[in-house]
Amino acid sequence: MAEKQIRNATVLAILPAREDRLSLSLAFAGSEWILVFTGSLGEGLAVLQSILVGAVLCDIRLPGGRTWRDLINEMRKMEVPPPLIAVDRLADDCAWIEALNLGVYDLVAKPFDSREVLRTVTTACGRQDTRSRLVRKWKQPEARDSKETARAMGASL
């Protein structure tokens, strides 16, 4: 599968089960993606605060009674949150519709199908690159306008 070069090729995978981590590692074998694994919501949030990631894969059920809903609520506080891809063994239409309505980028089934998960992550990260560039571009003119206004005001005084 030909992957378009993505600016931020780091994927955070919040997967408590060892077999899911192994399955995802095998799905990404031979790709240029960098996988960072955590097993809980707290660990995942710590990673999100310390490094930039292109996308997040998260099991719908996490330790301590937490879920992907808790993660998406925390990610909403971020300026440009990475796309969240929910992961479930029973990825049916009802779960998919609920996830999309709550802001999840996509829902993928376990065990992982290599082509499906790589395609989903590639498109999610491409979308994230575009969103990040738009946010930066949108903010830059505002900063320039403020400087120009300050200069003009200073010049007239």
Protein Blocks (a to p, Z undefined) as FASTA:
>chain_A
ZZdddfblcdcdddfblklmmmmmmmmgoiabdcdddfbfklmmmmmmmpccfbdcddfb
dghhiafklmmmmmmmpmbacddddddfklcfklmmmmmmnopabdcdddddfklmmmmm
mmmmmmmmmmmmmmmmmmmmmmmmmmmmmmmmmmmZZ
